[in-house]
Amino acid sequence: MELEKQLNELVTEQKGFHQKMEEEIKTLGKASTETKTIIDAIQKQVDAIDLKIVEKHAAGAPEKTIVDELKENEEVCRLMKNKRGTAVITFKGNNAVRMWEQKTILRSNLGYVTPGVIDADRRPGIVLEARRNLTVRDALSSRPTALPVVYWAKVNAPLVSASPMMQQEGLVKHENSVTFTTASSTTRTIATFIKCSVQALDDFTELGGFLEAGLPYYVNRQEETQLLSGDNTGDNLNGLITQGTSFNTALLSASAGWTRIDVVAAAIAQIGIADEIDPSFIILNKADWWTIRRTKDSFGRYLLGDPQSIGNPTLWGLTPIATNSIAQGTFLVGSGDAAAAEIRDRMEMQVLISTEDSDNFQRNLVTVKAEKRMLLAVYRPGSFVTGSFNSSPVT
Protein backbone atom coordinates (compact mmCIF):
# COMPACT_ATOMS: atom_id res chain seq x y z
CA MET A 1 0.00 0.00 0.00
CA GLU A 2 2.94 2.34 0.65
CA LEU A 3 4.04 2.13 -3.00
CA GLU A 4 0.52 2.89 -4.24
CA LYS A 5 0.36 5.91 -1.94
CA GLN A 6 3.68 7.27 -3.22
CA LEU A 7 2.53 6.70 -6.80
CA ASN A 8 -0.72 8.65 -6.25
CA GLU A 9 1.16 11.55 -4.66
CA LEU A 10 3.62 11.72 -7.57
CA VAL A 11 0.81 11.58 -10.14
CA THR A 12 -0.97 14.45 -8.37
CA GLU A 13 2.24 16.48 -8.28
CA GLN A 14 2.88 15.70 -11.93
CA LYS A 15 -0.57 16.98 -12.92
CA GLY A 16 0.18 20.27 -11.16
CA PHE A 17 3.37 20.78 -13.13
CA HIS A 18 1.62 19.85 -16.39
CA GLN A 19 -0.91 22.61 -15.69
CA LYS A 20 1.95 25.01 -14.96
CA MET A 21 3.60 24.03 -18.26
CA GLU A 22 0.36 24.73 -20.17
CA GLU A 23 0.12 28.19 -18.58
CA GLU A 24 3.73 28.93 -19.50
CA ILE A 25 3.06 27.96 -23.09
CA LYS A 26 0.01 30.29 -23.21
CA THR A 27 1.85 33.26 -21.73
CA LEU A 28 5.44 32.77 -22.90
CA GLY A 29 4.92 30.64 -26.01
CA LYS A 30 6.99 27.77 -24.60
CA ALA A 31 7.56 25.83 -21.38
CA SER A 32 10.51 26.71 -19.20
CA THR A 33 13.46 24.37 -19.02
CA GLU A 34 13.06 24.10 -15.25
CA THR A 35 9.44 22.92 -15.52
CA LYS A 36 10.25 20.31 -18.18
CA THR A 37 13.18 19.03 -16.08
CA ILE A 38 10.93 18.62 -13.04
CA ILE A 39 8.26 16.80 -15.08
CA ASP A 40 10.88 14.41 -16.52
CA ALA A 41 12.27 13.70 -13.04
CA ILE A 42 8.78 12.97 -11.66
CA GLN A 43 8.04 10.69 -14.62
CA LYS A 44 11.17 8.65 -13.89
CA GLN A 45 10.04 8.20 -10.29
CA VAL A 46 6.55 7.19 -11.46
CA ASP A 47 8.02 4.61 -13.86
CA ALA A 48 10.30 3.18 -11.16
CA ILE A 49 7.48 2.81 -8.62
CA ASP A 50 5.15 1.36 -11.26
CA LEU A 51 7.79 -1.27 -12.11
CA LYS A 52 8.16 -2.18 -8.42
CA ILE A 53 4.40 -2.62 -8.10
CA VAL A 54 4.31 -4.92 -11.14
CA GLU A 55 7.22 -6.99 -9.81
CA LYS A 56 5.55 -7.20 -6.41
CA HIS A 57 2.32 -8.52 -7.88
CA ALA A 58 4.22 -10.95 -10.12
CA ALA A 59 6.20 -12.28 -7.16
CA GLY A 60 3.04 -12.71 -5.14
CA ALA A 61 1.27 -14.68 -7.86
CA PRO A 62 1.69 -18.42 -7.26
CA GLU A 63 3.46 -20.32 -10.02
CA LYS A 64 1.25 -22.79 -11.83
CA THR A 65 2.40 -26.31 -10.99
CA ILE A 66 2.24 -29.40 -13.17
CA VAL A 67 -0.65 -30.63 -11.04
CA ASP A 68 -2.50 -27.39 -11.82
CA GLU A 69 -1.84 -27.88 -15.52
CA LEU A 70 -3.23 -31.40 -15.30
CA LYS A 71 -6.39 -30.18 -13.59
CA GLU A 72 -6.90 -27.54 -16.29
CA ASN A 73 -6.15 -29.89 -19.18
CA GLU A 74 -9.44 -30.76 -20.89
CA GLU A 75 -8.14 -34.08 -22.23
CA VAL A 76 -6.99 -35.19 -18.78
CA CYS A 77 -10.29 -34.10 -17.18
CA ARG A 78 -12.23 -36.07 -19.79
CA LEU A 79 -10.04 -39.12 -19.17
CA MET A 80 -10.54 -38.78 -15.43
CA LYS A 81 -14.29 -38.58 -15.83
CA ASN A 82 -14.77 -41.37 -18.38
CA LYS A 83 -11.90 -43.60 -17.20
CA ARG A 84 -11.11 -44.24 -20.85
CA GLY A 85 -9.51 -42.55 -23.83
CA THR A 86 -6.20 -40.78 -24.36
CA ALA A 87 -4.70 -37.55 -23.03
CA VAL A 88 -1.61 -35.72 -24.26
CA ILE A 89 0.28 -33.26 -22.06
CA THR A 90 3.10 -31.13 -23.45
CA PHE A 91 5.39 -29.52 -20.90
CA LYS A 92 6.96 -26.16 -21.72
CA GLY A 93 8.89 -23.37 -20.02
CA ASN A 94 9.58 -23.62 -16.29
CA ASN A 95 7.57 -26.80 -15.85
CA ALA A 96 9.67 -28.52 -18.51
CA VAL A 97 12.85 -27.48 -16.68
CA ARG A 98 11.43 -28.53 -13.32
CA MET A 99 10.43 -31.87 -14.75
CA TRP A 100 14.01 -32.55 -15.91
CA GLU A 101 15.48 -31.48 -12.59
CA GLN A 102 13.07 -33.18 -10.20
CA LYS A 103 14.46 -36.08 -8.24
CA THR A 104 11.23 -37.47 -6.80
CA ILE A 105 8.52 -39.79 -8.04
CA LEU A 106 5.36 -41.12 -6.45
CA ARG A 107 4.21 -44.66 -6.97
CA SER A 108 0.85 -46.22 -6.29
CA ASN A 109 0.14 -49.38 -4.31
CA LEU A 110 2.59 -48.52 -1.56
CA GLY A 111 0.21 -49.73 1.11
CA TYR A 112 -1.35 -48.03 4.12
CA VAL A 113 -0.29 -47.40 7.69
CA THR A 114 -1.19 -50.36 9.90
CA PRO A 115 -3.52 -49.26 12.71
CA GLY A 116 -2.28 -49.86 16.24
CA VAL A 117 -2.09 -48.49 19.74
CA ILE A 118 1.25 -46.69 19.28
CA ASP A 119 1.73 -44.26 16.41
CA ALA A 120 4.71 -44.86 14.14
CA ASP A 121 6.95 -42.09 12.91
CA ARG A 122 7.07 -41.94 9.12
CA ARG A 123 9.23 -39.94 6.73
CA PRO A 124 7.04 -38.35 4.05
CA GLY A 125 7.63 -39.15 0.41
CA ILE A 126 9.64 -41.96 -1.13
CA VAL A 127 13.37 -42.67 -0.98
CA LEU A 128 14.46 -42.95 -4.59
CA GLU A 129 17.09 -44.92 -6.40
CA ALA A 130 20.36 -43.13 -7.17
CA ARG A 131 20.05 -40.78 -10.15
CA ARG A 132 22.83 -39.07 -12.02
CA ASN A 133 22.81 -35.41 -12.97
CA LEU A 134 22.25 -34.98 -16.70
CA THR A 135 24.62 -32.30 -18.00
CA VAL A 136 25.70 -33.11 -21.57
CA ARG A 137 22.76 -31.31 -23.24
CA ASP A 138 23.68 -28.13 -21.38
CA ALA A 139 27.17 -28.20 -22.94
CA LEU A 140 25.77 -28.08 -26.49
CA SER A 141 23.80 -25.50 -28.43
CA SER A 142 20.15 -26.36 -29.08
CA ARG A 143 17.21 -24.90 -30.97
CA PRO A 144 13.91 -26.20 -32.36
CA THR A 145 13.18 -27.51 -35.84
CA ALA A 146 9.84 -27.98 -37.57
CA LEU A 147 11.03 -30.69 -39.96
CA PRO A 148 11.99 -34.36 -39.48
CA VAL A 149 15.33 -34.08 -41.35
CA VAL A 150 17.99 -31.37 -41.19
CA TYR A 151 20.32 -30.98 -44.18
CA TRP A 152 23.45 -28.88 -44.43
CA ALA A 153 26.09 -28.29 -47.08
CA LYS A 154 29.73 -28.60 -46.12
CA VAL A 155 33.04 -28.20 -47.89
CA ASN A 156 34.32 -31.46 -49.38
CA ALA A 157 37.53 -30.30 -51.07
CA PRO A 158 38.61 -26.91 -49.69
CA LEU A 159 40.13 -23.98 -51.51
CA VAL A 160 43.90 -24.09 -52.05
CA SER A 161 45.97 -21.23 -50.69
CA ALA A 162 46.73 -18.47 -53.14
CA SER A 163 50.23 -18.40 -54.70
CA PRO A 164 52.51 -15.34 -54.68
CA MET A 165 53.33 -14.00 -58.15
CA MET A 166 56.04 -11.80 -59.52
CA GLN A 167 54.91 -8.40 -60.68
CA GLN A 168 55.15 -9.17 -64.38
CA GLU A 169 52.55 -8.42 -66.98
CA GLY A 170 50.85 -11.23 -68.84
CA LEU A 171 51.29 -13.94 -66.19
CA VAL A 172 48.29 -16.17 -65.43
CA LYS A 173 47.02 -15.91 -61.88
CA HIS A 174 46.46 -18.96 -59.70
CA GLU A 175 43.05 -20.56 -60.20
CA ASN A 176 41.24 -21.98 -57.15
CA SER A 177 38.42 -24.49 -56.84
CA VAL A 178 36.16 -25.93 -54.18
CA THR A 179 33.61 -28.74 -53.99
CA PHE A 180 30.75 -29.23 -51.57
CA THR A 181 28.81 -32.19 -50.26
CA THR A 182 25.50 -32.53 -48.43
CA ALA A 183 25.05 -34.14 -45.02
CA SER A 184 21.90 -34.71 -43.01
CA SER A 185 20.57 -35.90 -39.68
CA THR A 186 17.16 -37.44 -39.00
CA THR A 187 15.04 -36.91 -35.92
CA ARG A 188 14.82 -39.81 -33.49
CA THR A 189 12.12 -40.60 -30.98
CA ILE A 190 13.22 -41.46 -27.44
CA ALA A 191 10.41 -42.90 -25.34
CA THR A 192 9.49 -45.18 -22.46
CA PHE A 193 6.24 -46.20 -20.79
CA ILE A 194 4.81 -47.83 -17.71
CA LYS A 195 1.41 -49.15 -16.73
CA CYS A 196 -0.50 -48.26 -13.60
CA SER A 197 -3.98 -48.84 -12.23
CA VAL A 198 -6.99 -46.74 -13.18
CA GLN A 199 -7.33 -45.89 -9.48
CA ALA A 200 -4.10 -43.89 -9.76
CA LEU A 201 -6.00 -41.44 -11.97
CA ASP A 202 -8.22 -40.58 -9.02
CA ASP A 203 -5.30 -38.99 -7.20
CA PHE A 204 -4.09 -35.92 -9.08
CA THR A 205 -1.26 -35.30 -6.63
CA GLU A 206 0.19 -38.76 -7.06
CA LEU A 207 -0.21 -38.67 -10.81
CA GLY A 208 1.32 -35.18 -10.94
CA GLY A 209 4.39 -36.32 -9.02
CA PHE A 210 4.73 -39.32 -11.29
CA LEU A 211 4.59 -37.21 -14.44
CA GLU A 212 6.82 -34.54 -12.98
CA ALA A 213 9.85 -36.70 -12.40
CA GLY A 214 9.35 -40.33 -13.32
CA LEU A 215 9.43 -41.38 -16.94
CA PRO A 216 10.80 -38.06 -18.32
CA TYR A 217 13.99 -38.48 -16.32
CA TYR A 218 14.75 -41.81 -17.98
CA VAL A 219 13.93 -40.42 -21.42
CA ASN A 220 16.46 -37.63 -20.82
CA ARG A 221 18.99 -40.08 -19.41
CA GLN A 222 18.77 -42.16 -22.59
CA GLU A 223 19.09 -38.95 -24.61
CA GLU A 224 22.35 -38.14 -22.81
CA THR A 225 23.73 -41.60 -23.55
CA GLN A 226 22.72 -41.26 -27.21
CA LEU A 227 24.28 -37.79 -27.53
CA LEU A 228 27.60 -39.28 -26.47
CA SER A 229 27.66 -42.85 -27.74
CA GLY A 230 24.80 -43.36 -30.19
CA ASP A 231 26.08 -45.65 -32.97
CA ASN A 232 23.74 -44.40 -35.76
CA THR A 233 22.16 -47.82 -36.21
CA GLY A 234 18.41 -48.36 -36.15
CA ASP A 235 16.79 -45.58 -34.12
CA ASN A 236 20.02 -44.56 -32.40
CA LEU A 237 21.49 -41.08 -32.73
CA ASN A 238 24.87 -40.55 -34.34
CA GLY A 239 26.72 -39.55 -31.17
CA LEU A 240 29.64 -37.22 -30.60
CA ILE A 241 32.04 -40.03 -29.71
CA THR A 242 30.99 -41.99 -32.80
CA GLN A 243 31.57 -39.04 -35.12
CA GLY A 244 34.50 -37.43 -33.29
CA THR A 245 38.11 -37.62 -34.45
CA SER A 246 40.29 -40.26 -32.82
CA PHE A 247 42.96 -38.97 -30.46
CA ASN A 248 46.44 -38.85 -32.00
CA THR A 249 48.72 -40.46 -29.41
CA ALA A 250 51.76 -39.34 -31.43
CA LEU A 251 51.23 -35.89 -29.88
CA LEU A 252 52.40 -37.29 -26.53
CA SER A 253 56.05 -37.43 -25.61
CA ALA A 254 57.04 -41.04 -25.02
CA SER A 255 60.43 -40.14 -23.57
CA ALA A 256 59.13 -37.60 -21.04
CA GLY A 257 56.07 -39.60 -20.02
CA TRP A 258 52.64 -38.13 -19.49
CA THR A 259 49.61 -37.96 -17.25
CA ARG A 260 45.90 -37.66 -17.91
CA ILE A 261 46.35 -33.90 -17.81
CA ASP A 262 48.91 -34.17 -20.62
CA VAL A 263 46.48 -36.29 -22.66
CA VAL A 264 43.83 -33.57 -22.41
CA ALA A 265 46.36 -30.91 -23.44
CA ALA A 266 47.40 -33.02 -26.45
CA ALA A 267 43.75 -33.43 -27.50
CA ILE A 268 43.29 -29.65 -27.34
CA ALA A 269 46.46 -29.21 -29.41
CA GLN A 270 45.16 -31.72 -31.96
CA ILE A 271 42.04 -29.61 -32.51
CA GLY A 272 44.13 -26.44 -32.78
CA ILE A 273 46.57 -27.98 -35.25
CA ALA A 274 43.63 -28.96 -37.46
CA ASP A 275 42.37 -25.33 -37.43
CA GLU A 276 39.08 -26.53 -35.99
CA ILE A 277 36.83 -24.66 -33.55
CA ASP A 278 38.50 -24.16 -30.17
CA PRO A 279 37.10 -26.59 -27.58
CA SER A 280 35.12 -25.41 -24.55
CA PHE A 281 34.56 -28.60 -22.55
CA ILE A 282 35.88 -32.05 -21.73
CA ILE A 283 33.51 -34.90 -20.90
CA LEU A 284 34.98 -37.71 -18.81
CA ASN A 285 33.93 -40.32 -16.30
CA LYS A 286 33.72 -39.26 -12.65
CA ALA A 287 36.37 -41.78 -11.65
CA ASP A 288 38.82 -40.32 -14.18
CA TRP A 289 37.99 -36.77 -13.09
CA TRP A 290 38.74 -37.53 -9.46
CA THR A 291 41.96 -39.24 -10.45
CA ILE A 292 42.95 -35.98 -12.14
CA ARG A 293 41.76 -33.92 -9.16
CA ARG A 294 44.07 -35.96 -6.89
CA THR A 295 47.15 -35.36 -9.05
CA LYS A 296 50.00 -33.90 -6.94
CA ASP A 297 53.33 -32.29 -7.64
CA SER A 298 56.68 -33.47 -6.27
CA PHE A 299 55.98 -31.67 -2.97
CA GLY A 300 52.64 -33.46 -2.43
CA ARG A 301 50.53 -30.40 -3.33
CA TYR A 302 47.35 -30.86 -5.38
CA LEU A 303 47.73 -29.38 -8.87
CA LEU A 304 44.10 -28.43 -9.33
CA GLY A 305 43.63 -26.45 -6.15
CA ASP A 306 43.34 -26.75 -2.40
CA PRO A 307 40.89 -29.45 -1.25
CA GLN A 308 39.22 -26.81 0.93
CA SER A 309 38.53 -24.50 -2.01
CA ILE A 310 34.97 -24.16 -3.28
CA GLY A 311 34.06 -24.58 -6.91
CA ASN A 312 35.03 -26.79 -9.79
CA PRO A 313 38.43 -26.05 -11.36
CA THR A 314 38.89 -25.80 -15.10
CA LEU A 315 41.35 -27.94 -17.02
CA TRP A 316 43.44 -26.07 -19.60
CA GLY A 317 40.59 -23.56 -19.78
CA LEU A 318 37.97 -26.26 -20.49
CA THR A 319 34.86 -26.85 -18.41
CA PRO A 320 35.05 -30.41 -17.04
CA ILE A 321 31.81 -32.39 -17.32
CA ALA A 322 32.16 -35.43 -15.10
CA THR A 323 29.41 -37.98 -15.72
CA ASN A 324 28.92 -41.72 -15.57
CA SER A 325 27.14 -41.47 -18.94
CA ILE A 326 30.59 -41.90 -20.51
CA ALA A 327 32.62 -45.07 -19.95
CA GLN A 328 35.51 -44.96 -17.50
CA GLY A 329 38.77 -44.35 -19.34
CA THR A 330 37.09 -42.57 -22.28
CA PHE A 331 37.21 -38.82 -22.81
CA LEU A 332 35.72 -36.34 -25.28
CA VAL A 333 37.12 -32.86 -25.89
CA GLY A 334 34.84 -30.61 -27.92
CA SER A 335 33.12 -27.30 -28.51
CA GLY A 336 29.69 -26.09 -27.51
CA ASP A 337 29.68 -23.63 -30.41
CA ALA A 338 26.64 -24.02 -32.68
CA ALA A 339 29.01 -24.05 -35.66
CA ALA A 340 30.50 -27.32 -34.39
CA ALA A 341 27.34 -29.22 -33.43
CA GLU A 342 23.86 -28.56 -32.16
CA ILE A 343 20.77 -30.31 -30.88
CA ARG A 344 17.59 -29.73 -32.90
CA ASP A 345 14.39 -30.38 -30.95
CA ARG A 346 11.48 -31.59 -33.10
CA MET A 347 9.05 -32.22 -30.23
CA GLU A 348 9.31 -31.19 -26.60
CA MET A 349 8.80 -33.70 -23.84
CA GLN A 350 5.29 -35.14 -24.02
CA VAL A 351 3.52 -37.40 -21.56
CA LEU A 352 0.59 -39.45 -22.91
CA ILE A 353 -1.98 -41.26 -20.79
CA SER A 354 -4.20 -43.87 -22.40
CA THR A 355 -6.59 -46.64 -21.39
CA GLU A 356 -6.73 -47.87 -24.99
CA ASP A 357 -3.57 -49.92 -25.05
CA SER A 358 -3.32 -53.72 -25.29
CA ASP A 359 -5.56 -55.32 -22.61
CA ASN A 360 -5.75 -52.25 -20.36
CA PHE A 361 -9.56 -52.30 -20.38
CA GLN A 362 -9.70 -55.88 -19.14
CA ARG A 363 -7.06 -55.34 -16.46
CA ASN A 364 -8.27 -51.90 -15.33
CA LEU A 365 -4.94 -50.29 -16.25
CA VAL A 366 -3.69 -47.16 -17.97
CA THR A 367 -0.47 -46.72 -19.92
CA VAL A 368 1.64 -43.65 -19.22
CA LYS A 369 4.24 -42.88 -21.89
CA ALA A 370 6.90 -40.17 -22.04
CA GLU A 371 8.62 -39.30 -25.28
CA LYS A 372 10.51 -36.59 -27.16
CA ARG A 373 11.82 -36.16 -30.70
CA MET A 374 15.18 -34.61 -31.48
CA LEU A 375 18.34 -34.97 -33.52
CA LEU A 376 22.04 -34.25 -33.18
CA ALA A 377 23.70 -32.43 -36.07
CA VAL A 378 27.50 -32.58 -35.96
CA TYR A 379 28.72 -30.06 -38.52
CA ARG A 380 32.44 -30.17 -37.67
CA PRO A 381 33.47 -33.68 -36.50
CA GLY A 382 37.08 -32.47 -36.38
CA SER A 383 36.15 -30.12 -33.54
CA PHE A 384 35.62 -33.16 -31.30
CA VAL A 385 38.47 -35.44 -30.26
CA THR A 386 37.85 -38.64 -28.36
CA GLY A 387 40.23 -41.21 -26.96
CA SER A 388 41.07 -43.45 -24.06
CA PHE A 389 43.09 -42.71 -20.95
CA ASN A 390 43.60 -46.44 -20.52
CA SER A 391 45.41 -46.93 -23.84
CA SER A 392 48.42 -45.01 -22.53
CA PRO A 393 50.58 -45.47 -19.41
CA VAL A 394 49.09 -42.46 -17.64
CA THR A 395 48.92 -41.74 -13.93
Phi, psi and omega in degrees: 000330181298319179295318179297321180295314178299320181297315180298319180296319179294320179297317178298316179297320180297321178298320179300317181287330175296319177297319178298319180296320178297320179295321179295323180293322180292319185272320186255347181089351177200161178276145179289153179298322180298316180295315180296323178296318179294317179298317179297320180295318179295320181297322178296321177294319179298315180297319181295316180292321179299320178295319178297321179295317179297315180296324180295315179292323179294321180291328182281341181285126181292138179288136180289124181272172178295326177298319177298318179297323178296317181295330182269352181283119184297322181294319179294317179298321178294319179295320179297321183286315186271344184058030177200162179108198183223142177229140179240127179238124177253125182263131181227167172059223186297324181293327177294318178296314180298322181295323179289328187270341184299146181240015182235153178211143179252137179241151177272174177059039177272354179093177183235161178293132180284126180293147179192182181284319184257129178291146178254139176284139183221131176281128181292155178082193184232136176279120188270167171289163179293135180229134180278153173284135181261114190232349187293319180303321182295338182279345184250157174283148179213148175201161184282162171221148180259002185238155183283343181228138176246124178252151172209148177264138179224158182289130179263305175242112187287169174296149176266144181302145179293152181257139175290147181228147176288147181284073178235139180288147174089353180282144180279132179282160182292129178266136179249165178207157179210146176234151182238159174223161182252136175236163181207163175218139184253142179295145177239149177258127177246122187211161172204161181213166176210154179252145177217169184285154177299330180298334179296334179292340181283349182243096183300321183297315180294316179295320179298317178296322179297313181292327187291331188213002184275268184299319181304325180300316184285333171295314180291329177292319177293324177301316181298317178298318180292321179301326181273309194238010178305134187262008176065022175252145180060234180263014180280148173291165172263097192287170182294320180292322180295321183268342184295163179278138180292142180295134180268101183292346179293344179284352177269150180267110182293326184286323183275341184080170183202164177240179176300326178296321177294323179298316179297317179299320180293324178294320176297317179298321180300318179293318179294319180298326180279003182059032177271180182291132182302135182287157179235347182213162169230130178254127181209161180292150182300324179297318179293322181296318181286335172295319177293318180300331182272002180296132183239159174273187184292345179262007179081014179267139179291133183286328185260030173111161178294136178301339180272353181287151181260142178108163182260122181288156173272168180230107185055035179083359180266148174278118179281130176245100182267119183209146176279004175286347175247143184295147177298135182096343181262145176224158176221120175254128184199184184243142175270005179294138181296339178286342180269313180193156176204154174269134175245118183268117179273323179214129178292171181303127177238142173242125181245137179239128183213140172266348186263064180220124177053233182255032180304319183299318181291323186263004178060047183239163169232152176254129177247123184235137174244137180205159175212159178235132182198171175216162176243119178254113179259103184278325184233082180303331180291347178277001178234126179240129180232147181195192183234131172292330187283345182280355181233153180285070183262162179245000000 
